[in-house]
């Protein structure tokens, strides 16, 4: 089966940076839509960004698009989320997701994705 494993989360001070990684195994990766989502306590899961196999990206938050950058390395079966200028509002569980069975268009809706990683916690201290 398809497996996604996130890494790179942790505790960081406000203004700092983190790079999250998500490695996919169990199937081909090159043509799959990949997305990053996050969920903070008491809030609904929200889409962060999405990337196509070509490298074309979409952001689902105007407040994040200038600070968070999604990228992928198809040769390594890995997608990344570079997070800069972090603030405490960014504290959340961050999830990597893959759209395998549906279309190959980007989506910011969690229901459009078929496989999910276990999540990696990002905590930003003041």
DSSP file (Angstrom, degrees, kcal/mol; ACC not computed):
  #  RESIDUE AA STRUCTURE BP1 BP2  ACC     N-H-->O    O-->H-N    N-H-->O    O-->H-N    TCO  KAPPA ALPHA  PHI   PSI    X-CA   Y-CA   Z-CA
    1    1 A X              0   0    0      0, 0.0     2,-0.3     0, 0.0    26,-0.1   0.000 360.0 360.0 360.0 164.6    0.0    0.0    0.0
    2    2 A X        -     0   0    0     24,-0.1     2,-0.4    22,-0.1    24,-0.2  -0.565 360.0-170.0 -76.5 133.9    0.9    3.6   -0.4
    3    3 A X  E     -A   25   0A   0     22,-2.7    22,-2.4    -2,-0.3     2,-0.4  -0.982  10.9-166.4-129.3 139.8    2.7    5.1    2.6
    4    4 A X  E     -A   24   0A   0    112,-0.4   114,-0.5    -2,-0.4     2,-0.5  -0.990   4.9-171.7-124.4 132.8    3.5    8.7    3.5
    5    5 A X  E     -A   23   0A   0     18,-1.9    18,-2.3    -2,-0.4     2,-0.2  -0.976   6.4-159.1-129.6 118.6    6.0    9.6    6.2
    6    6 A X  E     +A   22   0A   0     -2,-0.5     2,-0.3    16,-0.2    16,-0.2  -0.597  16.4 166.3 -91.6 155.8    6.5   13.2    7.4
    7    7 A X  E     +A   21   0A   0     14,-2.1    14,-2.7    -2,-0.2   113,-0.1  -0.966  40.0  70.2-155.9 167.0    9.5   14.5    9.2
    8    8 A X        +     0   0    0      1,-0.3    11,-0.3    -2,-0.3    14,-0.0   0.306  62.3 128.5 106.0  -8.1   11.1   17.8   10.2
    9    9 A X        +     0   0    0     12,-0.1    -1,-0.3     9,-0.1     2,-0.3  -0.202  24.4 115.1 -73.4 171.6    8.6   19.1   12.7
   10   10 A X  E     -d  122   0B   0    111,-0.8   113,-2.7   110,-0.1     2,-0.5  -0.987  63.8 -42.4 161.3-165.2    9.7   20.3   16.1
   11   11 A X  E     +d  123   0B   0     -2,-0.3     2,-0.3   111,-0.2   113,-0.2  -0.837  55.1 168.3 -99.0 129.5    9.9   23.3   18.4
   12   12 A X  E     -d  124   0B   0    111,-2.6   113,-2.4    -2,-0.5     2,-0.1  -0.987  32.9-113.2-140.8 148.1   11.1   26.5   17.0
   13   13 A X  E >   -d  125   0B   0     -2,-0.3     3,-2.3   111,-0.2    73,-0.2  -0.465  50.0 -82.1 -78.0 153.0   11.1   30.1   18.2
   14   14 A X  T 3  S+     0   0    0    111,-2.2    73,-0.2     1,-0.3    -1,-0.1  -0.261 119.3  28.7 -54.1 137.1    9.0   32.8   16.5
   15   15 A X  T 3  S+     0   0    0     71,-3.8    70,-0.6     1,-0.3    -1,-0.3   0.255  99.0 115.7  92.0 -11.3   10.7   34.1   13.4
   16   16 A X    <   -     0   0    0     -3,-2.3    70,-2.4    70,-0.3     2,-0.3  -0.115  56.8-125.0 -83.1-176.7   12.5   30.8   12.8
   17   17 A X        -     0   0    0     67,-0.2     2,-0.3    68,-0.2    67,-0.2  -0.930  18.8-176.1-132.6 152.3   12.2   28.4   10.0
   18   18 A X  E     - B   0  83A   0     65,-2.1    65,-3.3    -2,-0.3     2,-0.5  -0.983  14.9-148.3-141.1 151.1   11.6   24.7    9.5
   19   19 A X  E     - B   0  82A   0     -2,-0.3     2,-0.3   -11,-0.3    63,-0.2  -0.968  15.7-157.4-121.6 116.0   11.6   22.4    6.5
   20   20 A X  E     - B   0  81A   0     61,-2.6    61,-2.1    -2,-0.5     2,-0.4  -0.651   6.8-158.5 -88.4 146.2    9.1   19.5    6.5
   21   21 A X  E     -AB   7  80A   0    -14,-2.7   -14,-2.1    -2,-0.3     2,-0.4  -0.936   9.0-168.7-124.4 148.7    9.7   16.5    4.4
   22   22 A X  E     -AB   6  79A   0     57,-2.0    57,-2.4    -2,-0.4     2,-0.5  -0.957   6.8-163.8-138.4 118.1    7.3   13.8    3.2
   23   23 A X  E     -AB   5  78A   0    -18,-2.3   -18,-1.9    -2,-0.4     2,-0.4  -0.884   7.4-153.8-106.6 132.1    8.5   10.6    1.6
   24   24 A X  E     +A    4   0A   0     53,-2.7     2,-0.3    -2,-0.5   -20,-0.2  -0.854  18.2 168.5-108.0 136.6    6.2    8.5   -0.4
   25   25 A X  E     +A    3   0A   0    -22,-2.4   -22,-2.7    -2,-0.4     3,-0.1  -0.933  47.5  54.1-138.8 163.9    6.5    4.7   -0.9
   26   26 A X  S    S+     0   0    0     -2,-0.3     2,-0.3   -24,-0.2   -24,-0.1   0.281 106.1  29.0  98.5 -10.2    4.5    1.9   -2.2
   27   27 A X  S    S-     0   0    0    -24,-0.1    -1,-0.1   -26,-0.1   -24,-0.1  -0.965  98.4 -63.6-163.4 173.1    3.6    3.3   -5.6
   28   28 A X        -     0   0    0     -2,-0.3    -3,-0.1     1,-0.1     0, 0.0  -0.394  40.4-175.8 -66.9 150.1    4.8    5.6   -8.3
   29   29 A X    >   +     0   0    0     45,-0.1     3,-1.9    -5,-0.1    -1,-0.1   0.629  56.8  88.7-119.5 -26.2    5.1    9.2   -7.2
   30   30 A X  T 3  S+     0   0    0      1,-0.3    44,-0.1    44,-0.1    45,-0.1   0.757  97.0  35.5 -59.8 -31.3    6.1   11.3  -10.2
   31   31 A X  T 3  S+     0   0    0      2,-0.1     2,-0.3    21,-0.1    -1,-0.3   0.178  93.1 111.9-109.4  17.1    2.6   12.0  -11.5
   32   32 A X    <   -     0   0    0     -3,-1.9     2,-0.4    20,-0.1    68,-0.1  -0.709  67.2-121.6 -99.1 143.2    0.7   12.4   -8.2
   33   33 A X  E     -E   99   0B   0     66,-1.0    66,-2.8    -2,-0.3     2,-0.4  -0.651  32.6-164.1 -76.2 131.0   -0.8   15.5   -6.7
   34   34 A X  E     -EF  98  51B   0     17,-2.3    17,-2.8    -2,-0.4     2,-0.3  -0.941   8.4-178.3-122.3 141.4    0.7   16.2   -3.3
   35   35 A X  E     -EF  97  50B   0     62,-2.5    62,-2.5    -2,-0.4     2,-0.4  -0.945  20.7-140.7-137.5 157.7   -0.5   18.5   -0.7
   36   36 A X  E     +EF  96  49B   0     13,-2.6    12,-3.0    -2,-0.3    13,-1.3  -0.970  24.1 176.3-116.1 135.5    0.2   19.9    2.8
   37   37 A X  E     -EF  95  47B   0     58,-2.7    58,-2.8    -2,-0.4     2,-0.3  -0.863   9.6-159.8-128.3 163.8   -2.4   20.4    5.4
   38   38 A X  E     -EF  94  46B   0      8,-2.2     8,-2.8    -2,-0.3     2,-0.4  -0.993   4.9-165.3-145.3 154.2   -2.4   21.5    8.9
   39   39 A X  E     -E   93   0B   0     54,-2.1    54,-2.4    -2,-0.3     2,-0.2  -0.945   5.6-164.2-143.8 118.7   -4.7   21.3   11.9
   40   40 A X    >   -     0   0    0      4,-0.4     3,-2.3    -2,-0.4    52,-0.1  -0.647  44.7 -78.5 -94.8 156.2   -4.5   23.3   15.1
   41   41 A X  T 3  S+     0   0    0      1,-0.3    -1,-0.1    -2,-0.2     3,-0.1  -0.310 118.6  10.7 -55.8 130.9   -6.3   22.3   18.3
   42   42 A X  T 3  S+     0   0    0      1,-0.3     2,-0.3    -3,-0.1    -1,-0.3   0.470 112.5  98.7  80.0   2.0   -9.9   23.4   18.1
   43   43 A X  S <  S-     0   0    0     -3,-2.3    -1,-0.3     1,-0.0     2,-0.1  -0.839  75.3-106.7-120.6 158.2   -9.7   24.2   14.4
   44   44 A X        -     0   0    0     -2,-0.3    -4,-0.4     1,-0.1     2,-0.2  -0.423  47.2 -90.6 -75.3 155.7  -10.7   22.4   11.2
   45   45 A X        -     0   0    0     -6,-0.2     2,-0.4    -2,-0.1    -6,-0.2  -0.496  49.8-162.5 -66.3 133.0   -8.0   20.9    9.0
   46   46 A X  E     -F   38   0B   0     -8,-2.8    -8,-2.2    -2,-0.2     2,-0.3  -0.930  19.0-115.3-123.6 144.5   -7.0   23.5    6.4
   47   47 A X  E     -F   37   0B   0     61,-0.5   -10,-0.2    -2,-0.4     3,-0.1  -0.559  26.3-179.3 -74.3 138.0   -5.2   23.2    3.2
   48   48 A X  E     -     0   0B   0    -12,-3.0    12,-2.0     1,-0.4    13,-0.4   0.836  58.2 -34.8-100.6 -57.5   -1.8   24.9    3.0
   49   49 A X  E     -FG  36  59B   0    -13,-1.3   -13,-2.6    10,-0.2    -1,-0.4  -0.980  47.4-145.7-163.7 168.1   -0.5   24.2   -0.5
   50   50 A X  E     -FG  35  58B   0      8,-2.4     8,-2.2    -2,-0.3     2,-0.4  -0.972   7.8-160.7-142.9 151.3   -0.5   21.8   -3.3
   51   51 A X  E     -FG  34  57B   0    -17,-2.8   -17,-2.3    -2,-0.3     6,-0.2  -1.000   8.4-145.1-140.6 137.2    2.0   20.8   -6.0
   52   52 A X    >   -     0   0    0      4,-2.8     3,-1.7    -2,-0.4   -19,-0.1  -0.445  37.3-100.9 -90.4 169.4    1.7   19.0   -9.3
   53   53 A X  T 3  S+     0   0    0      1,-0.3    21,-0.1   -22,-0.2   -21,-0.1   0.778 123.0  58.4 -62.5 -25.7    4.2   16.6  -10.8
   54   54 A X  T 3  S-     0   0    0      2,-0.1    -1,-0.3   -23,-0.1     3,-0.1   0.631 121.2-106.9 -76.8 -13.5    5.4   19.4  -13.0
   55   55 A X  S <  S+     0   0    0     -3,-1.7     2,-0.2     1,-0.4    -2,-0.1   0.325  71.7 143.9  99.3  -6.4    6.2   21.6  -10.0
   56   56 A X        -     0   0    0     -5,-0.1    -4,-2.8     1,-0.0    -1,-0.4  -0.479  33.4-161.3 -65.1 135.3    3.3   23.9  -10.5
   57   57 A X  E     -G   51   0B   0     -6,-0.2     2,-0.4    -2,-0.2    -6,-0.2  -0.821  17.4-161.6-122.7 158.1    2.0   25.0   -7.1
   58   58 A X  E     -G   50   0B   0     -8,-2.2    -8,-2.4    -2,-0.3     2,-0.4  -0.995   9.5-150.7-135.0 141.5   -1.1   26.4   -5.5
   59   59 A X  E     -G   49   0B   0     -2,-0.4   -10,-0.2   -10,-0.2   -11,-0.1  -0.883   5.7-163.6-110.0 145.2   -1.5   28.1   -2.2
   60   60 A X  S    S+     0   0    0    -12,-2.0     2,-0.3    -2,-0.4   -11,-0.1   0.170  74.3  55.6-113.6  15.9   -4.8   28.0   -0.2
   61   61 A X    >>  -     0   0    0    -13,-0.4     4,-1.7     1,-0.1     3,-0.9  -0.916  58.7-158.1-150.2 120.8   -4.0   30.8    2.2
   62   62 A X  T 34 S+     0   0    0     -2,-0.3     4,-0.4     1,-0.2    -1,-0.1   0.816  98.5  57.7 -64.7 -29.0   -3.0   34.4    1.3
   63   63 A X  T 34 S+     0   0    0      1,-0.2    -1,-0.2     2,-0.1     4,-0.0   0.669 114.7  35.8 -75.8 -15.8   -1.5   34.7    4.8
   64   64 A X  T X> S+     0   0    0     -3,-0.9     4,-3.1     2,-0.1     3,-1.8   0.656  92.1  84.7-107.8 -21.4    0.9   31.7    4.2
   65   65 A X  T 3< S+     0   0    0     -4,-1.7    -2,-0.1     1,-0.3    -3,-0.1   0.760  92.8  48.1 -63.0 -26.5    1.8   32.0    0.6
   66   66 A X  T 34 S+     0   0    0     -4,-0.4    -1,-0.3     1,-0.1    -2,-0.1   0.569 122.1  34.4 -87.9  -9.0    4.7   34.4    1.1
   67   67 A X  T <4 S+     0   0    0     -3,-1.8    17,-2.0     1,-0.2     2,-0.4   0.679 110.8  60.2-114.3 -28.9    6.1   32.4    4.0
   68   68 A X  E  <  -C   83   0A   0     -4,-3.1     2,-0.4    15,-0.2    15,-0.2  -0.883  59.5-173.2-110.2 134.5    5.5   28.8    3.1
   69   69 A X  E     -C   82   0A   0     13,-2.5    13,-3.1    -2,-0.4     2,-0.3  -0.987   8.6-155.4-130.9 124.2    6.9   27.2    0.0
   70   70 A X  E     +C   81   0A   0     -2,-0.4     2,-0.3    11,-0.2    11,-0.2  -0.749  22.4 161.2 -95.7 144.6    6.1   23.7   -1.3
   71   71 A X  E     -C   80   0A   0      9,-1.7     9,-3.1    -2,-0.3     2,-0.3  -0.950  19.6-148.7-151.7 168.9    8.4   21.8   -3.5
   72   72 A X  E     -C   79   0A   0     -2,-0.3     2,-0.5     7,-0.3     7,-0.2  -0.995  12.4-155.9-146.5 151.8    9.1   18.2   -4.7
   73   73 A X  E >>> -C   78   0A   0      5,-3.1     5,-1.9    -2,-0.3     3,-1.0  -0.904  11.4-171.6-124.9  98.2   11.9   16.0   -5.7
   74   74 A X  G >45S+     0   0    0     -2,-0.5     3,-0.8     1,-0.3   -45,-0.1   0.825  83.8  59.9 -64.4 -32.0   10.5   13.2   -7.8
   75   75 A X  G 345S+     0   0    0      1,-0.2    -1,-0.3    -3,-0.1   -45,-0.0   0.806 113.1  38.5 -65.0 -28.1   13.7   11.3   -7.9
   76   76 A X  G <45S-     0   0    0     -3,-1.0    -1,-0.2     2,-0.2    -2,-0.2   0.377 105.8-125.9-101.3   2.1   13.6   11.1   -4.2
   77   77 A X  T <<5 +     0   0    0     -3,-0.8   -53,-2.7    -4,-0.5     2,-0.4   0.894  68.7 130.9  53.7  42.8    9.9   10.5   -3.9
   78   78 A X  E   < -BC  23  73A   0     -5,-1.9    -5,-3.1   -55,-0.2     2,-0.4  -0.971  44.4-164.6-134.0 139.7    9.8   13.5   -1.5
   79   79 A X  E     -BC  22  72A   0    -57,-2.4   -57,-2.0    -2,-0.4     2,-0.3  -0.946  16.9-157.0-119.9 146.2    7.8   16.6   -1.1
   80   80 A X  E     -BC  21  71A   0     -9,-3.1    -9,-1.7    -2,-0.4     2,-0.4  -0.835  15.7-157.8-123.4 156.0    8.9   19.5    1.1
   81   81 A X  E     -BC  20  70A   0    -61,-2.1   -61,-2.6    -2,-0.3     2,-0.6  -0.902  12.8-160.4-132.4 106.8    7.3   22.4    2.9
   82   82 A X  E     -BC  19  69A   0    -13,-3.1   -13,-2.5    -2,-0.4     2,-0.5  -0.776  10.5-167.1 -86.1 122.8    9.7   25.2    3.6
   83   83 A X  E     +BC  18  68A   0    -65,-3.3   -65,-2.1    -2,-0.6     2,-0.3  -0.954   8.7 178.0-118.6 118.4    8.3   27.4    6.4
   84   84 A X        +     0   0    0    -17,-2.0   -67,-0.2    -2,-0.5   -68,-0.1  -0.771  58.7  20.2-116.7 161.4    9.8   30.8    7.1
   85   85 A X  S    S-     0   0    0    -70,-0.6    -1,-0.2    -2,-0.3   -68,-0.2   0.895  82.1-165.3  49.6  49.0    9.0   33.6    9.6
   86   86 A X        -     0   0    0    -70,-2.4   -71,-3.8    -3,-0.2     2,-0.3  -0.309  10.2-172.6 -67.6 146.3    7.1   31.2   11.8
   87   87 A X    >   -     0   0    0    -73,-0.2     3,-2.5   -72,-0.1     4,-0.2  -0.882  42.0 -96.2-132.5 166.1    4.8   32.6   14.4
   88   88 A X  G >  S+     0   0    0      1,-0.3     3,-1.7    -2,-0.3    36,-0.3   0.767 118.7  67.7 -57.7 -25.5    2.8   30.9   17.2
   89   89 A X  G 3  S+     0   0    0      1,-0.3    -1,-0.3   -49,-0.0   -49,-0.0   0.672  90.5  64.7 -67.3 -15.2   -0.3   30.9   15.0
   90   90 A X  G <  S+     0   0    0     -3,-2.5    -1,-0.3     2,-0.0     2,-0.2   0.516  71.5 121.6 -83.9  -5.1    1.5   28.4   12.9
   91   91 A X    <   +     0   0    0     -3,-1.7     2,-0.3    -4,-0.2    32,-0.2  -0.428  41.6 110.7 -61.2 122.8    1.5   25.8   15.7
   92   92 A X  E    S- H   0 122B   0     30,-1.9    30,-2.6    -2,-0.2     2,-0.6  -0.973  74.1 -82.3-175.5 168.4   -0.3   22.8   14.4
   93   93 A X  E     -EH  39 121B   0    -54,-2.4   -54,-2.1    -2,-0.3     2,-0.5  -0.845  46.9-148.8 -86.6 127.2    0.0   19.2   13.3
   94   94 A X  E     -EH  38 120B   0     26,-2.5    26,-2.2    -2,-0.6     2,-0.4  -0.866  13.2-165.4-105.7 131.2    1.1   19.2    9.7
   95   95 A X  E     -E   37   0B   0    -58,-2.8   -58,-2.7    -2,-0.5     2,-0.4  -0.912  13.7-146.2-120.2 140.1    0.1   16.5    7.3
   96   96 A X  E     -E   36   0B   0     -2,-0.4    21,-2.2   -60,-0.2     2,-0.3  -0.841  23.9-172.5 -96.7 140.5    1.3   15.4    4.0
   97   97 A X  E     -EI  35 116B   0    -62,-2.5   -62,-2.5    -2,-0.4     2,-0.4  -0.976  13.2-152.5-138.2 149.7   -1.4   14.0    1.6
   98   98 A X  E     -EI  34 115B   0     17,-2.4    16,-2.2    -2,-0.3    17,-1.9  -0.975   9.5-147.4-125.2 135.4   -1.4   12.3   -1.8
   99   99 A X  E     +E   33   0B   0    -66,-2.8   -66,-1.0    -2,-0.4    14,-0.1  -0.867  38.6 147.9-101.0 101.2   -4.1   12.3   -4.4
  100  100 A X        +     0   0    0     -2,-0.9    -1,-0.2   -68,-0.1    13,-0.1   0.815  66.5  35.6-104.0 -40.2   -3.8    9.0   -6.1
  101  101 A X  S    S+     0   0    0      2,-0.0     3,-0.1     3,-0.0    -2,-0.1   0.688 110.4  58.6 -95.5 -20.2   -7.3    7.9   -7.2
  102  102 A X  S    S-     0   0    0      1,-0.3    11,-0.0    10,-0.2    10,-0.0   0.098 100.6 -49.0 -91.2-155.2   -8.8   11.1   -8.2
  103  103 A X        -     0   0    0      1,-0.1    -1,-0.3     9,-0.0   -70,-0.2  -0.154  46.6-117.6 -73.2 172.9   -7.9   13.7  -10.7
  104  104 A X  S    S+     0   0    0    -72,-0.1     2,-0.3    -3,-0.1   -51,-0.2  -0.171  77.3 110.8-107.6  37.9   -4.4   15.2  -11.1
  105  105 A X  S    S-     0   0    0    -72,-0.1   -72,-0.1   -53,-0.1   -54,-0.1  -0.811  75.3-100.4-105.2 152.1   -5.5   18.7  -10.2
  106  106 A X        -     0   0    0     -2,-0.3     2,-0.3   -56,-0.1   -71,-0.1  -0.368  41.9-177.9 -67.5 149.7   -4.6   20.6   -7.1
  107  107 A X        -     0   0    0    -49,-0.1   -58,-0.1    -2,-0.1   -49,-0.1  -0.990  30.4-156.9-150.0 143.2   -7.1   20.8   -4.3
  108  108 A X        +     0   0    0     -2,-0.3     2,-0.5   -61,-0.1   -61,-0.5   0.271  69.6  99.6 -99.4   9.0   -7.3   22.4   -0.9
  109  109 A X    >   -     0   0    0      1,-0.1     3,-1.5   -63,-0.1     4,-0.1  -0.845  66.4-146.5-100.5 129.2   -9.9   20.0    0.3
  110  110 A X  G >  S+     0   0    0     -2,-0.5     3,-1.6     1,-0.3    -1,-0.1   0.801  96.0  65.5 -63.0 -29.7   -8.8   17.1    2.5
  111  111 A X  G 3  S+     0   0    0      1,-0.3    -1,-0.3    -3,-0.0    -3,-0.0   0.634  90.8  65.5 -70.2 -12.6  -11.5   14.9    1.1
  112  112 A X  G <  S+     0   0    0     -3,-1.5     2,-0.3   -10,-0.0    -1,-0.3   0.450  89.4  82.9 -86.8  -0.5   -9.9   15.0   -2.3
  113  113 A X    <   -     0   0    0     -3,-1.6   -14,-0.3    -4,-0.1     3,-0.1  -0.820  57.0-165.1-110.4 147.6   -6.8   13.1   -1.1
  114  114 A X        +     0   0    0    -16,-2.2     2,-0.4    -2,-0.3   -15,-0.2   0.739  69.4  39.9-103.6 -29.0   -6.5    9.4   -0.7
  115  115 A X  E     -I   98   0B   0    -17,-1.9   -17,-2.4  -112,-0.0     2,-0.4  -0.970  61.6-171.8-131.4 143.0   -3.4    8.8    1.4
  116  116 A X  E     -I   97   0B   0     -2,-0.4  -112,-0.4   -19,-0.2   -19,-0.2  -0.961  17.8-129.9-133.9 146.3   -2.1   10.6    4.5
  117  117 A X        -     0   0    0    -21,-2.2  -112,-0.2    -2,-0.4     3,-0.1  -0.290  36.6-102.8 -81.3 177.6    0.9   10.6    6.6
  118  118 A X        -     0   0    0   -114,-0.5  -113,-0.1     1,-0.2   -23,-0.1   0.638  63.7-116.5 -78.1 -14.4    0.9   10.4   10.4
  119  119 A X        -     0   0    0    -23,-0.1     2,-0.4     1,-0.1   -24,-0.2   0.078  15.5-122.8  94.0 152.5    1.6   14.1   10.8
  120  120 A X  E     - H   0  94B   0    -26,-2.2   -26,-2.5  -113,-0.1     2,-0.3  -0.998  25.0-123.9-133.6 131.8    4.5   16.0   12.3
  121  121 A X  E     - H   0  93B   0     -2,-0.4  -111,-0.8   -28,-0.2     2,-0.5  -0.561  20.8-168.4 -81.9 131.7    4.0   18.5   15.1
  122  122 A X  E     -dH  10  92B   0    -30,-2.6   -30,-1.9    -2,-0.3     2,-0.5  -0.984   6.6-178.1-117.4 121.3    5.2   22.0   14.6
  123  123 A X  E     -d   11   0B   0   -113,-2.7  -111,-2.6    -2,-0.5     2,-0.6  -0.981   7.7-164.4-124.1 123.4    5.2   24.2   17.7
  124  124 A X  E     -d   12   0B   0     -2,-0.5     2,-0.2   -36,-0.3  -111,-0.2  -0.930   8.9-154.6-111.5 119.5    6.3   27.8   17.6
  125  125 A X  E      d   13   0B   0   -113,-2.4  -111,-2.2    -2,-0.6   -37,-0.1  -0.620 360.0 360.0 -92.2 151.5    7.1   29.5   20.8
  126  126 A X              0   0    0     -2,-0.2  -113,-0.1  -113,-0.2    -1,-0.1   0.502 360.0 360.0 -63.0 360.0    6.9   33.3   21.4
